[in-house]
Amino acid sequence: MIHKVYVVDDDELTCVALRDMLEIVPGVDVEIFASGNDFLDAMPVAGGLLLMDVYMPGLDGFETIAKLETKRSHFPTIMMSGRGEIRQAVQAMKMGAIDYLEKPCQPHTLYAAVKAGLDQLKTVLDDQSASADAQQRIASLTDRESELLRLLVSGMTNKDAAEQMAISVRTAEAHRAKMMLKLGADNFTDVMRLAYASGFATLNPDNGASPALQQA
């Protein structure tokens, strides 16, 4: 798998040095931007690791990552500066940066920070993939199966859900069995995990530990 690393720095020599150090890392593809504005204008669709300089013409590094907003989790960021100010390091951590490096970056320090960043990115992408898979499975349910799932996730038992849906308990159990089969779930705990991973469970903000789990 190829991992994108975006170097955002107005210093050409720094960009070249970072690219030379990073391109020997297996599976890493480096792309360079001369400013935060250039990076935001390009706005790569794929997530990647950001090596972001603090001081740049136009938007500075902090302003640039702030503008990523909801996309920020897809761009774990290493802040860089030639000044090495403590207040900058503190601000970087407060804004969610995974590290703060002084330039010129020492190879061993850079590689350790990049590894941590790529590990974090992998976790984000794995979670995104799991969420997409869960959403696809939930979407395969019929309206009645979805309604039953909503009621069970809210904390109802099979009997309570059956009464709410005006069906027999046996019919509710049949719907539940088909639902679990479609979701590829071995037990109702697996169903709950899929409901949360897909975002389905967030439609029911008051749900807690469902009694339905006790029936699994």
C-alpha positions in Angstrom: 0.0 0.0 0.0 1.3 3.5 -0.9 1.2 6.1 1.8 1.1 9.8 0.8 3.3 12.2 2.6 2.6 15.9 1.9 5.5 18.3 2.7 4.2 21.9 3.0 7.1 24.3 3.2 8.2 27.5 1.4 11.9 26.6 1.8 12.9 24.6 -1.4 16.0 23.2 0.2 14.1 21.8 3.1 11.6 20.2 0.8 14.3 18.6 -1.3 16.1 17.3 1.8 12.8 15.9 3.3 11.9 14.2 0.0 15.3 12.6 -0.3 15.1 11.2 3.3 11.5 10.0 3.0 11.6 8.5 -0.5 13.8 5.7 0.8 11.0 4.6 3.1 9.2 1.7 1.5 5.6 2.5 0.4 6.0 6.3 0.8 5.1 8.7 -2.0 6.1 12.3 -1.3 4.3 15.4 -2.7 5.6 18.9 -2.1 3.6 22.2 -1.7 5.3 25.6 -1.4 2.6 27.0 0.8 -0.5 26.2 2.9 -2.6 28.0 0.3 -1.2 25.7 -2.5 -2.0 22.6 -0.4 -5.6 23.7 0.4 -6.2 24.7 -3.3 -5.1 21.2 -4.4 -6.9 19.6 -1.4 -5.9 15.9 -2.0 -8.8 13.6 -1.9 -6.8 10.8 -0.3 -5.6 11.3 3.2 -2.0 11.4 4.0 0.7 12.4 6.5 1.4 16.2 6.6 4.8 17.7 7.3 3.8 21.3 7.9 6.1 24.3 8.3 4.9 26.9 10.8 6.1 30.1 9.1 5.1 30.5 5.5 3.8 33.3 3.3 0.1 33.6 3.3 -1.5 31.1 5.7 0.9 29.8 8.3 1.0 26.2 9.3 -1.5 26.5 12.1 -4.0 28.4 10.0 -3.6 25.8 7.3 -4.4 22.8 9.4 -7.3 24.7 11.1 -8.9 25.1 7.7 -8.9 21.3 7.2 -11.8 21.2 9.7 -13.6 17.8 9.5 -10.9 16.4 7.2 -8.2 16.9 9.8 -8.3 13.3 11.0 -7.3 12.1 7.5 -4.2 14.3 7.7 -2.2 13.5 10.8 0.3 16.4 11.1 3.9 16.9 12.1 4.6 20.6 12.6 8.1 21.9 11.7 10.0 25.1 12.5 13.5 26.4 12.4 12.9 28.4 15.6 12.1 25.7 18.0 9.9 27.8 20.3 8.2 26.1 23.2 5.0 28.0 22.7 4.8 26.7 19.2 5.2 23.1 20.3 2.5 23.6 22.9 0.1 25.1 20.3 0.9 22.3 17.9 0.0 19.7 20.5 -3.2 21.6 21.4 -4.2 21.6 17.7 -3.8 17.8 17.5 -0.3 17.6 15.8 1.4 14.3 16.5 4.8 15.8 16.8 6.8 19.1 16.5 10.2 18.9 14.9 13.0 21.5 14.7 14.5 22.1 11.3 16.8 20.8 10.0 15.1 17.5 10.9 17.5 14.8 12.1 16.8 11.5 10.2 16.2 9.3 13.2 13.8 11.8 14.7 12.0 12.3 11.4 11.6 8.6 10.7 10.2 8.0 14.2 7.7 10.8 13.8 6.7 9.6 10.3 6.2 6.1 11.5 3.9 7.3 14.3 2.0 9.4 11.8 1.6 6.6 9.3 0.4 4.3 12.1 -2.2 6.8 13.1 -3.3 7.3 9.5 -3.7 3.5 9.0 -5.9 3.4 12.1 -8.1 6.2 10.7 -8.4 4.5 7.2 -9.1 1.1 8.8 -11.9 2.6 10.9 -13.3 4.4 7.8 -13.2 1.1 5.8 -14.9 -0.7 8.7 -17.6 2.0 8.8 -18.2 1.8 5.1 -18.6 -2.0 5.3 -21.0 -1.7 8.2 -23.1 0.9 6.4 -23.3 -1.4 3.4 -24.5 -4.3 5.5 -27.1 -2.2 7.4 -28.4 -0.9 4.0 -29.1 -4.5 3.0 -31.9 -4.8 5.6 -35.6 -4.5 4.8 -37.6 -1.7 6.3 -39.1 -4.1 8.9 -35.6 -5.5 9.8 -34.3 -1.9 10.1 -37.2 -1.0 12.4 -36.6 -4.0 14.6 -32.9 -3.2 14.8 -33.7 0.4 15.8 -36.0 -0.8 18.6 -33.5 -3.4 19.8 -30.6 -0.9 19.8 -32.8 1.5 21.8 -32.9 -1.1 24.5 -36.1 -3.0 23.9 -36.5 -6.8 24.3 -37.8 -8.9 21.5 -41.2 -8.9 23.2 -41.3 -5.1 23.6 -40.2 -4.6 20.0 -42.9 -7.0 18.8 -45.6 -5.1 20.6 -44.3 -1.8 19.3 -44.3 -3.2 15.7 -47.7 -4.9 16.2 -46.4 -8.3 15.3 -46.0 -11.6 17.2 -42.9 -12.4 19.1 -42.3 -15.3 16.8 -42.4 -13.0 13.8 -40.0 -10.6 15.5 -37.6 -13.5 16.2 -37.8 -14.5 12.5 -37.0 -10.9 11.5 -34.1 -10.9 13.9 -32.7 -14.2 12.6 -32.9 -12.9 9.0 -31.3 -9.6 10.1 -28.4 -11.3 11.7 -27.9 -13.6 8.7 -27.7 -10.6 6.4 -25.3 -8.8 8.7 -23.1 -11.8 9.0 -23.4 -11.6 12.7 -22.9 -14.7 15.0 -24.5 -13.0 18.0 -26.3 -9.8 18.9 -23.1 -8.2 20.2 -21.8 -8.3 16.7 -25.0 -6.7 15.5 -24.5 -3.9 18.0 -20.9 -3.3 16.9 -22.1 -3.0 13.3 -24.8 -0.6 14.3 -22.3 1.6 16.1 -19.7 1.3 13.3 -22.2 2.3 10.7 -23.5 5.2 12.6 -27.0 3.6 12.8 -26.8 3.5 16.6 -26.2 7.2 16.8 -29.7 7.7 15.6 -30.8 6.6 19.0 -28.8 8.9 21.4 -30.5 7.5 24.5 -29.6 3.9 24.0 -27.5 2.3 26.6 -26.7 -1.4 27.3 -29.4 -3.1 25.4 -31.4 -5.8 27.2 -31.4 -7.5 23.8 -27.7 -8.2 24.4 -28.8 -10.4 27.3 -30.8 -12.5 24.9 -28.0 -13.1 22.5 
